[in-house]
Structures are given as C-alpha cells and as structure tokens.
Amino acid sequence: MPKTSRVFNVFLREKPALMLVHLLNKNQAMYASSLAKQVDCTYSHVVKILQEMQKAGLISFEKQGRLKVLTLTKKGEEIAKNIDNIRMNL
C-alpha cells in the first residue's frame, strides 16, 4: 500500500479525526494522555495514531520535562480545520 493511502486511511476513522479537532481547539497544553481521555480511546492507541500523524507531518512533539506537548503543524492545522468544518456541516 502506498504511503499516502495508509495516511489517508487513518483520517477516515472517527478517533483520529476527533484527535485533530481537539488539538485544533485546545486551550491549554495537550498531552497524549489527556487527548486519549477526550476522545475516549486507550493511551496506547492514541500514541500509535499520533506517531502516524507525526510521520505525515501533521503534529509535532515538544518535550517539556518528562512530558511531550502535542502541537499541530501548519499542515495539520489546515487539515484539522477542514475536518472540523465538515463535522459542523453534517
């Protein structure tokens, strides 16, 4: 399967789409554990999805002590806005 197809398939699922929207609309530092609670998903599943998103250039991890803060890249922000718009129009 080509790389773009794998990445595209990730975003056709509800949880990854919600993860991007939550990262877009965050009002404080976001960590994988807090994101997992918000989208009602296991921590390990969230980390696996986040790693795929990082490989696709959609998010970045910034280490702050022992924790990693999640941030959308410019590309990730654009995609998250599009997903959020679609969600609001349905």
Wavefront OBJ file of the C-alpha trace (Angstrom):
o trace
v 0.000 0.000 0.000
v 1.482 3.415 -0.907
v 2.381 5.723 1.973
v -0.294 8.306 1.103
v -3.010 5.648 1.114
v -2.037 4.498 4.590
v -2.108 8.050 5.928
v -5.411 8.773 4.162
v -6.986 5.656 5.692
v -6.055 6.871 9.174
v -8.190 10.000 8.745
v -11.277 8.247 7.513
v -11.774 6.952 11.048
v -13.610 8.841 13.771
v -10.988 8.835 16.555
v -8.068 10.245 14.533
v -10.326 12.947 13.095
v -11.522 13.868 16.587
v -7.920 13.944 17.800
v -7.021 16.564 15.201
v -10.102 18.643 16.014
v -9.327 18.526 19.748
v -5.748 19.606 19.058
v -7.052 22.452 16.907
v -9.485 23.665 19.580
v -7.257 23.173 22.632
v -6.999 26.000 25.124
v -4.120 24.580 27.156
v -1.122 22.294 26.680
v -2.245 18.936 25.289
v -0.625 15.609 26.121
v -1.302 12.159 24.700
v -2.901 11.032 27.976
v -5.345 13.956 28.105
v -6.142 13.544 24.404
v -6.894 9.851 24.993
v -9.449 10.794 27.669
v -11.083 13.420 25.452
v -11.603 11.071 22.506
v -12.420 8.067 24.724
v -9.542 5.929 23.491
v -6.722 3.978 25.084
v -3.413 5.741 25.598
v -1.511 3.170 23.532
v -3.919 3.534 20.599
v -3.629 7.341 20.728
v 0.175 7.159 20.754
v 0.160 4.854 17.719
v -2.075 7.270 15.793
v -0.007 10.271 16.906
v 3.148 8.592 15.602
v 1.495 8.172 12.191
v 0.400 11.814 12.279
v 3.932 12.886 13.131
v 5.344 10.864 10.225
v 2.805 12.582 7.952
v 3.952 15.996 9.187
v 0.669 16.874 10.902
v 1.793 17.156 14.514
v 4.969 17.698 16.450
v 6.005 16.658 19.937
v 7.750 19.211 22.160
v 9.422 17.788 25.229
v 8.727 19.654 28.459
v 10.496 17.789 31.200
v 9.166 14.230 31.170
v 6.070 15.157 29.170
v 5.598 15.690 25.446
v 3.288 18.529 24.447
v 1.373 17.956 21.210
v 1.201 20.730 18.623
v -0.354 20.829 15.176
v 1.921 21.797 12.321
v 0.667 24.270 9.705
v -0.350 21.319 7.502
v -2.051 19.605 10.462
v -3.911 22.775 11.345
v -5.267 23.131 7.811
v -6.480 19.525 7.762
v -7.988 19.834 11.249
v -9.899 22.968 10.190
v -11.273 21.140 7.156
v -12.345 18.152 9.273
v -13.956 20.480 11.822
v -15.840 22.316 9.055
v -17.125 19.025 7.642
v -18.169 17.884 11.130
v -20.046 21.134 11.776
v -21.873 20.911 8.432
v -23.169 17.377 8.999
l 1 2 3 4 5 6 7 8 9 10 11 12 13 14 15 16 17 18 19 20 21 22 23 24 25 26 27 28 29 30 31 32 33 34 35 36 37 38 39 40 41 42 43 44 45 46 47 48 49 50 51 52 53 54 55 56 57 58 59 60 61 62 63 64 65 66 67 68 69 70 71 72 73 74 75 76 77 78 79 80 81 82 83 84 85 86 87 88 89 90
